[in-house]
Amino acid sequence: MITRIVKLEFQEDRLQAFLDHFEEVKWSVASFPGCKGMKLMQDMKNPCLIMTYSHWENEEALENYRLSPLFQSIWPTIKPWFSAKPEAWSLREYFDGFQ
């Protein structure tokens, strides 16, 4: 399993549009084959800074999502709303003390 963290920073006047759009697609992403769950988090000091945190069965499952019509419909919609270049990390988990 891999954990994917994506940092997204939005223009202040586009933040609500993103949050509204996320409400429409969140369960489609979270239930995508190979996705084991997803969270959306917002920075407490900078509300325009958003992080997605998701678990994937493997890199192939994540890549299948990235190539899917679902992702191809989400990304072009939200990309113009960014105020900074997105950053992403794919991580292997070595310890989980949240269980």
N, C-alpha and C positions, 0 to 999 in steps of 0.2 A: 504494500500500500504506500502511496505517496500523499503528501500534503502539499497543496498548492496555495500560495499566498500571493495575491495581486494587489498592488497599491495603485489607487486611482485618485487623482486630484481633479476636482471639477471647478469650473467657473462658478462663482457664487450665484449668478442668475440662472444657471442651468441645473443646480443641485436638485431642486424639487422635481424637475422633469426627469432626472435620472431616478430618483426615488420612486416616482410614479411608474416609470417604465419597469423598474425592478419588481414592483408588486405584480406586474402582469406576467413576468417571465420566471420568477424565482422557483416555482415548483417544477417548471419544465426543466430547468437546469439541475435542481436538486434530485430529480428523479431520472435524469439521463442515465442510460445504461453505463455502468462502471463507476458512477458517482455514489459515494457512500454518505454524503451529507455536505451541507454548505452553510456558511454563516456570512452575514454582511455586517461589518462593524464600522462605526463612525468615530473619528477622533474627538475627544471631549473638548479640546482647545481649538481645533480647526475643523469645523463641521464639514468643510469641503473635501477633507481627506477621508477617503473610504477605503476599506480593505475587504477583500473577499478571502475567505478561508474555506478550503474544500478538501475533502478526502477522495482519492481515486484509487480504484483497484490496482492500476499500474499505469505506466507512461502511455501504453497503447490506448487505454480507455480515455485518458486526457486528450491525446492527439485525435481520437475519433470525435470527441466533442468539438475540438477546435476546428475540425474540417466539416462539421455538421451544418445543415441548413439552419439549425437553431442558433448556433454561434454566429454564422454568417449573416443572420438577420439582426442580432443584438449589437455586435461590434460596430458596424457602420452607423447605427443609430446613435450610440453614445460617444463614439470617437470625437466628433466635433465639439463636444461639451467639455473636454479635458482642458485643464489649465497648465498641465505639465505632462511630460511623457510617462506613461504607465510603466511600472516596474513589476516583475514577477519572479517568483522563486518556486522551484519544485524541490521538496525536501523529503528525505527519509527520516522516519521517526525512530528514535533510539530509546526514548522513555516517555511514558504518558502517565502522569500522576493525577489526571483528572477523572480516572475511572472510579 
